[in-house]
Amino acid sequence: MIYNDLYDLEGFIRINTLNDLKTKNFNLKENDIVFVVETLTFYKITNETTSNAESAETFSNLKAIKYKTIVDYNEFINLLENEKNNNLSKNEELKQLLNEEKNKRENFKSEFNTFKQTNIANINNLLDEEKNKRTELNNNFNVFKESTNNSITNLTNEKDSLKTITTTHFNDITNIINGNLYNTQQVAGGYTGDGGKQSPPYVKRGGVRFLMSNEYFNNNDWAYKDWIYMNTYPGGDVPQTTAFGISKNSGNDLHAYLMRSNNNNTSWELKEEIWHTGNLKNLTNISGNYCFKNGSIGLVTGWNNEINIPKNGEGEIWINYRTVGNRVTRIIFGNGAGGVGPVTMGDLNALNINASGDIRGSRVFNAVWNDYAEYFPKKKETLTEPGDIIALDENSDYEYYVKATDSNSVIVGVHSDEFGHLIGGKKPKENEDYLEINKEDFIPIGLAGRVKVKFKGIARKGMKVVPSEIAGVGREFNLKTDSLDKIIGIILENNLDEKIKKVKIKIK
């Protein structure tokens, strides 16, 4: 039974007896394991020279050294399994080392191929760049060669042409002197296309040039014009170019223009239209003549003493009094002798009207504010604000006014900022603001009309208002304790807020 089980195992050589080692050829080699069935003993094959004779069997040039005697079957089986696992482990390590070596070789091969491909691509790119540079150089050389040949040809032609022109001009000059070309000789002009507009350098120093362009002017004239560009001085201290132009296709209107360049002669700095009888025309339906006076620009009227501004239809006409670069500050209608003359007109719509004399009128309409006010004097340190009730300062030696309390006896009105008419104060100088120059020395006090006043307590329509113990603030009139002389006005609106607020009153 044991034999049969052992016989099925692998990893060693099985023989029946020790004698078989000597008599049979097993082709054994060093380190082989031999199992002898007769003795149930393992032997290890070796060529060691020193061995115990009792534990070794000699055959040929090898020895079989006793290795292990199997007493227990399980022990034998474990022995074989351990040996097998050891061999397997060694095989796996060997296999792993072989796989690692294989992977290293594969990686090296891949990296080498990548390096090879990259460097081949870079070399090809460098070769292509060099090829393109050589091609470009050849092309440039050919262009230069062709251009040089053309230039030489052109110079030769120009030389021949100049020779011909010189001869022709010499003949023309001779004919002009003799009077033969007065009717045929002309100066050539030009049109450069796309509107034809040119900057001052179009004509060189010391020259005159003719051209056509649609140079634009502020009268909305886009018409084409014949121009003479002039820069007749060859020096550099007077470098400006001048120009004179006449409109060509402007319909029935005839216009003439002047231009002058800037000091750098790079662009047109001044552009003006020339006014003439084509600009100022006599109209059959208007009596009078239009003209320019020598010395100052003006309009001279005809026999009817009228200056008319014609317009094709009804509507507004704007008269703008701006000068070039600045603004006119005012317009004066003079009497011709250094004084101011009267002006008569119809309706006048104005933002502000300042008058140094009287203003007379039958009625005044459409005032958007509510009261009539007057400037009352105050000390500079006295501060009041709209809504304050104002009284005479009875403790001052001068006529000054302060915020009123119930102790004041002379109540004059309410500080107002909603007046429709304000009188008094200091007269402003030219360009001074009337309110600004008077605010430190005067209080604008509403004397009649409606005004908002500071009031404490519930306000109801019809209540009479008198000064309270708080300076500038009013309260309800008390018939038993208050004097009728201190009533400042009557409340015109309800307000249930008991705090200090502004309510509208009619000034008494």
C-alpha positions in Angstrom: 0.0 0.0 0.0 2.7 2.4 0.9 4.7 1.5 -2.2 1.8 2.0 -4.5 1.1 5.5 -3.0 4.8 6.4 -3.2 5.0 5.1 -6.7 2.5 7.6 -7.8 4.4 10.6 -6.5 6.7 12.8 -8.5 10.0 14.6 -7.8 12.4 11.7 -7.3 13.7 8.5 -8.9 12.3 5.2 -7.7 14.4 2.0 -7.7 13.7 -1.4 -6.0 17.1 -2.2 -4.4 20.4 -0.6 -3.7 22.0 -3.2 -6.0 20.1 -1.6 -8.9 22.3 1.5 -8.6 25.3 -0.7 -9.5 23.8 -3.0 -12.0 21.4 -0.8 -13.9 22.1 2.4 -15.8 19.8 5.2 -14.5 21.9 8.1 -15.9 22.0 9.7 -12.5 23.7 13.1 -11.8 24.7 15.0 -8.8 21.9 16.2 -6.4 19.4 13.7 -7.8 17.1 12.1 -5.1 16.7 8.3 -5.3 14.1 6.4 -3.3 14.9 2.7 -2.6 11.6 0.8 -2.2 13.2 -2.1 -0.4 14.4 0.0 2.5 12.0 2.9 2.2 15.0 5.2 2.2 16.0 8.3 0.2 19.5 8.8 -1.1 21.1 11.9 -2.4 23.5 11.5 -5.4 26.9 13.3 -4.9 30.5 13.1 -6.0 31.9 14.1 -2.5 35.2 12.4 -1.8 34.7 12.1 1.9 31.6 10.2 3.0 30.6 7.8 5.7 30.9 4.3 4.3 27.9 3.1 6.2 25.7 5.7 4.8 26.9 5.7 1.3 26.8 3.4 -1.6 29.4 3.8 -4.3 28.6 3.2 -7.9 30.6 4.3 -10.9 32.2 7.7 -9.9 29.2 8.8 -7.8 28.0 8.0 -4.3 24.5 7.6 -2.9 24.4 9.2 0.5 21.6 8.2 2.8 19.2 11.1 3.1 16.0 10.1 4.8 14.3 6.9 5.9 10.5 7.0 5.8 8.9 5.7 8.9 5.7 7.7 8.8 3.7 8.0 5.5 2.5 11.4 6.3 5.9 12.6 7.1 7.0 11.3 3.7 4.2 13.0 1.9 5.0 16.3 3.6 8.6 15.9 2.7 7.8 15.5 -0.9 5.3 18.4 -0.9 7.9 20.7 0.7 10.4 19.7 -1.9 7.9 20.2 -4.7 6.9 23.7 -3.3 10.5 24.7 -3.0 11.1 23.7 -6.6 8.0 25.5 -7.7 9.0 28.6 -5.7 12.3 28.6 -7.4 10.7 28.1 -10.8 8.3 31.1 -10.1 11.2 33.3 -9.1 13.0 32.3 -12.2 10.0 32.9 -14.3 9.4 36.4 -12.6 13.1 37.3 -13.3 12.7 36.2 -16.9 9.4 38.3 -17.3 11.1 41.4 -15.7 14.0 41.1 -18.1 11.6 40.7 -21.0 9.7 43.8 -19.9 12.9 45.8 -19.6 13.9 44.8 -23.1 10.4 45.6 -24.5 10.5 49.1 -22.8 14.0 49.7 -24.1 12.8 48.7 -27.6 9.8 51.1 -27.4 11.8 54.0 -26.1 14.4 53.5 -28.8 11.7 53.4 -31.5 10.2 56.7 -30.1 13.6 58.3 -29.9 14.3 57.2 -33.4 11.0 58.5 -34.8 11.2 61.8 -33.0 14.7 62.5 -34.1 13.9 61.5 -37.7 10.9 63.9 -37.6 13.1 66.8 -36.2 15.8 66.1 -38.8 13.1 66.1 -41.6 11.7 69.4 -40.3 15.2 71.0 -40.2 15.8 69.8 -43.8 12.4 71.2 -44.9 13.1 74.6 -43.3 16.5 74.8 -44.9 15.0 73.9 -48.2 12.3 76.6 -47.8 14.9 79.2 -46.9 16.9 78.4 -50.0 13.8 78.5 -52.2 12.8 81.9 -50.7 16.4 83.2 -51.2 16.3 82.1 -54.8 12.9 83.7 -55.3 14.1 87.0 -53.7 17.2 87.0 -55.8 15.1 86.4 -59.0 12.8 89.3 -58.0 15.7 91.6 -57.3 17.3 90.5 -60.5 14.1 91.2 -62.5 13.5 94.5 -60.7 17.1 95.6 -61.4 16.7 94.8 -65.0 13.4 96.6 -65.2 14.9 99.7 -63.5 17.8 99.7 -66.0 15.3 99.4 -68.8 13.1 102.2 -67.3 16.1 104.5 -66.8 17.1 103.9 -70.4 13.6 104.7 -71.6 13.4 107.8 -69.3 16.7 109.0 -70.6 15.4 108.7 -74.2 12.1 110.3 -73.2 13.8 113.1 -71.4 15.9 113.8 -74.4 12.7 113.9 -76.5 10.8 116.1 -74.0 13.7 118.5 -73.7 13.8 118.9 -77.4 10.0 119.3 -77.6 9.9 121.8 -74.7 12.7 123.8 -76.3 10.6 124.0 -79.4 7.5 124.9 -77.4 9.3 127.6 -75.6 10.5 129.0 -78.9 6.9 128.9 -80.2 5.5 130.6 -77.0 8.1 133.4 -77.4 7.0 133.7 -80.9 3.3 133.7 -79.9 2.6 130.5 -81.8 1.1 128.4 -78.9 -1.0 131.0 -76.9 -4.2 129.2 -78.0 -3.0 125.6 -77.4 -0.6 125.6 -74.5 -2.2 124.1 -71.3 -1.2 123.1 -67.7 -2.1 119.5 -66.9 -4.3 118.7 -63.8 -5.2 115.4 -62.3 -7.8 113.3 -60.5 -6.5 110.6 -58.1 -9.8 108.7 -57.7 -12.0 107.9 -54.7 -13.0 111.5 -54.3 -9.6 112.9 -55.2 -8.9 114.4 -51.7 -5.2 115.1 -51.1 -3.1 116.4 -48.1 -0.8 119.4 -48.4 2.3 117.4 -49.3 0.6 116.6 -52.6 2.5 119.7 -54.0 6.2 120.0 -53.4 8.0 123.1 -52.1 8.4 125.7 -54.8 5.6 124.2 -56.9 2.0 124.6 -58.0 -0.3 121.7 -58.8 -3.8 121.3 -60.2 -6.3 118.6 -59.3 -10.0 117.8 -58.8 -11.5 116.6 -55.5 -14.7 116.6 -53.5 -13.1 118.2 -50.4 -15.9 118.7 -47.8 -16.9 122.0 -46.3 -19.3 122.9 -43.4 -22.0 124.1 -45.8 -22.7 120.5 -46.6 -21.0 120.9 -50.0 -19.7 117.6 -51.2 -19.5 118.8 -54.8 -16.4 118.3 -56.9 -14.1 121.3 -57.0 -11.2 122.4 -59.3 -8.2 123.1 -57.0 -5.0 124.9 -57.2 -2.5 123.7 -54.6 0.3 126.3 -54.0 3.6 126.1 -52.1 5.6 128.6 -54.2 8.4 129.2 -51.6 11.1 126.5 -51.7 12.5 127.4 -48.2 11.5 125.7 -44.9 10.8 128.8 -42.8 7.4 129.3 -44.5 6.3 125.7 -45.1 2.5 126.1 -45.4 0.6 125.1 -48.5 -2.4 127.1 -49.6 -5.2 126.1 -51.9 -8.0 127.8 -53.9 -11.0 125.8 -55.2 -14.2 126.4 -57.2 -17.2 124.1 -57.0 -18.0 122.2 -60.3 -21.3 120.3 -59.9 -23.1 122.2 -57.1 -26.2 122.9 -59.2 -27.3 126.5 -59.6 -25.1 127.7 -56.7 -21.5 128.8 -57.2 -19.1 128.5 -54.3 -15.4 129.3 -53.9 -13.1 128.0 -51.1 -9.7 128.7 -49.5 -7.6 126.2 -47.5 -4.3 126.5 -45.6 -2.2 123.8 -44.0 -0.8 123.6 -40.5 2.8 124.7 -39.8 4.0 121.1 -40.2 2.4 121.0 -43.7 0.8 117.7 -42.9 -2.9 118.5 -42.9 -5.4 121.3 -43.7 -5.8 123.5 -40.6 -8.1 126.3 -42.0 -10.9 125.8 -44.5 -13.2 128.7 -45.4 -15.8 129.5 -48.0 -15.4 132.8 -49.9 -18.6 134.9 -49.7 -19.7 136.7 -52.8 -22.8 137.7 -54.7 -23.5 134.1 -55.4 -23.9 133.5 -51.6 -25.8 136.8 -50.9 -28.5 137.3 -53.4 -31.3 139.8 -53.9 -34.7 138.2 -53.5 -37.6 139.6 -55.5 -40.0 139.3 -52.6 -37.8 141.2 -50.1 -37.0 144.9 -50.2 -33.4 145.7 -49.3 -29.8 144.8 -50.3 -27.3 142.5 -48.6 -23.6 143.4 -48.7 -20.3 143.4 -46.8 -19.1 146.7 -45.3 -15.4 147.5 -45.3 -13.8 147.1 -41.9 -16.5 145.1 -40.1 -19.0 142.5 -41.3 -22.6 143.7 -41.4 -25.8 143.9 -43.2 -27.0 147.1 -44.8 -30.7 147.6 -45.1 -32.6 149.0 -48.1 -35.1 151.8 -48.2 -37.6 150.0 -45.9 -35.0 149.6 -43.1 -35.7 145.9 -42.8 -33.4 142.9 -42.4 -35.2 139.8 -43.5 -34.2 136.1 -42.9 -36.0 134.1 -45.6 -37.3 130.6 -44.8 -39.2 128.2 -47.1 -41.8 127.3 -44.6 -43.2 128.2 -41.1 -41.2 127.3 -38.0 -38.4 128.4 -35.7 -35.1 130.0 -36.9 -32.1 129.7 -34.6 -29.6 132.5 -34.4 -26.5 131.1 -32.7 -24.0 133.7 -31.6 -20.9 131.6 -31.1 -17.5 132.7 -32.3 -14.7 130.5 -33.4 -13.1 129.0 -30.3 -15.0 131.1 -27.8 -18.5 132.3 -27.0 -20.3 135.6 -27.1 -21.3 136.6 -23.5 -24.1 139.0 -24.5 -25.7 140.9 -27.4 -26.2 144.7 -27.1 -28.6 146.6 -29.3 -26.8 150.0 -29.7 -28.2 153.4 -30.8 -25.2 154.1 -33.0 -23.8 156.7 -30.7 -22.2 154.5 -28.0 -25.4 154.1 -26.0 -28.1 151.4 -25.8 -31.1 151.8 -28.0 -34.7 150.6 -27.5 -35.8 147.2 -28.8 -39.4 146.5 -29.9 -40.5 143.0 -30.5 -43.5 140.6 -30.1 -43.4 137.7 -27.6 -40.2 137.2 -25.8 -39.3 133.8 -24.3 -36.2 134.0 -22.1 -34.5 132.0 -19.4 -33.6 134.9 -17.1 -34.2 138.7 -17.5 -31.9 141.2 -15.7 -32.9 144.8 -15.8 -31.0 147.8 -14.6 -34.0 150.0 -15.0 -37.8 149.7 -14.8 -39.9 146.7 -15.9 -43.3 147.7 -17.1 -46.2 145.5 -18.1 -49.9 145.3 -17.9 -50.0 141.9 -16.2 -47.6 139.1 -15.1 -48.7 135.5 -15.7 -47.5 131.9 -15.0 -45.3 132.4 -11.9 -44.7 128.8 -10.7 -43.9 129.8 -7.0 -46.3 130.9 -4.4 -45.4 134.0 -2.4 -44.1 137.6 -2.6 -40.9 138.1 -0.7 -38.4 140.8 0.4 -34.9 140.7 1.6 -34.7 141.7 5.3 -31.2 142.4 6.8 -29.5 140.1 9.4 -26.2 139.6 11.1 -23.8 137.4 9.3 -23.7 135.0 12.2 -27.5 134.7 12.3 -28.5 131.4 10.7 -32.1 130.7 9.4 -33.6 128.3 7.0 -36.8 128.0 4.9 -39.9 127.6 7.1 -38.5 129.6 10.1 -40.9 132.3 11.5 -38.9 135.6 11.5 -39.2 138.5 13.9 -37.5 141.9 14.4 -34.5 141.7 16.8 -35.7 144.1 19.4 -32.4 143.9 21.4 -30.2 145.2 18.5 -29.3 148.9 17.9 -29.7 148.2 14.2 -32.5 146.8 12.1 -31.8 143.1 12.1 -34.1 140.0 12.0 -33.9 136.7 13.8 -35.9 133.5 14.4 -39.2 134.4 16.3 -40.3 133.0 19.6 -43.5 133.7 21.7 -41.5 136.5 23.5 -41.1 138.6 20.3 -43.7 141.2 19.6 -42.9 142.2 16.0 -43.5 139.2 13.7 -42.7 140.0 10.1 -43.1 136.7 8.0 -41.6 133.4 7.1 -38.2 132.5 5.6 -39.1 131.4 2.0 -37.4 129.6 -0.8 -40.6 129.4 -3.0 -41.1 133.1 -3.8 -42.5 134.1 -7.1 -41.2 137.7 -6.7 -38.2 138.8 -4.5 -37.2 142.4 -3.9 -34.5 144.3 -2.0 -31.0 143.2 -1.3 -27.8 144.3 -3.0 -27.7 144.9 -6.7 -25.5 142.3 -8.4 -22.6 143.2 -10.7 -22.3 141.7 -14.2 -22.2 137.9 -14.2 -22.9 137.8 -10.4 -25.7 135.7 -9.0 -28.4 137.7 -7.2 -29.2 135.0 -4.5 -25.6 134.1 -3.9 -24.3 137.7 -3.1 -27.2 138.4 -0.7 -27.5 135.2 1.3 -25.0 136.2 4.1 -26.5 139.6 4.8 -30.3 139.1 4.1 -33.2 136.8 4.8 -35.7 136.3 2.0 -39.0 136.7 3.9 -42.4 135.8 2.4 -44.8 138.7 3.1 -47.9 137.6 1.1 -49.2 134.5 -0.6 -48.7 130.9 0.4 -45.6 129.6 2.1 -44.5 126.5 4.2 -43.9 127.1 7.9 -42.4 125.0 10.7 -45.2 123.9 13.0 -45.5 121.6 16.1 -48.6 119.7 17.1 -51.5 118.4 15.0 -52.3 120.8 12.1 -55.8 121.3 10.8 -57.2 123.6 8.1 -58.3 127.0 9.4 -55.9 127.0 12.4 -54.2 130.3 13.1 -50.4 130.1 13.6 -48.3 132.0 16.2 -44.6 131.6 17.2 -44.0 129.0 19.9 -41.3 128.9 22.6 -39.0 127.1 20.0 -37.2 129.7 17.9 -38.6 129.8 14.3 -41.3 127.1 15.0 -45.1 127.9 15.2 -48.0 126.5 17.1 -51.8 126.8 17.3 -53.2 130.3 18.3 -54.8 130.4 21.8 -57.5 133.0 22.0 -57.2 133.4 25.8 -53.4 133.9 26.0 -52.1 135.0 22.5 -52.3 138.4 20.9 -53.9 138.8 17.5 -50.8 140.8 16.3 -48.7 137.7 16.5 -50.7 135.6 14.1 -48.5 134.9 11.1 -51.0 133.0 8.9 -53.8 130.4 8.5 -53.1 126.6 7.9 -54.3 125.3 4.5 -53.7 121.6 4.9 -54.2 118.9 7.6 -51.3 117.0 9.2 -51.9 114.7 12.1 -48.2 114.3 13.0 -47.5 116.0 16.3 -43.8 116.4 15.7 -42.2 119.5 14.2 -42.8 119.5 10.4 -43.6 122.0 7.6 -47.2 122.9 6.8 -48.6 125.2 4.1 -50.2 128.5 5.4 -51.6 131.6 3.8 -49.6 134.5 5.2 -51.7 137.0 7.1 
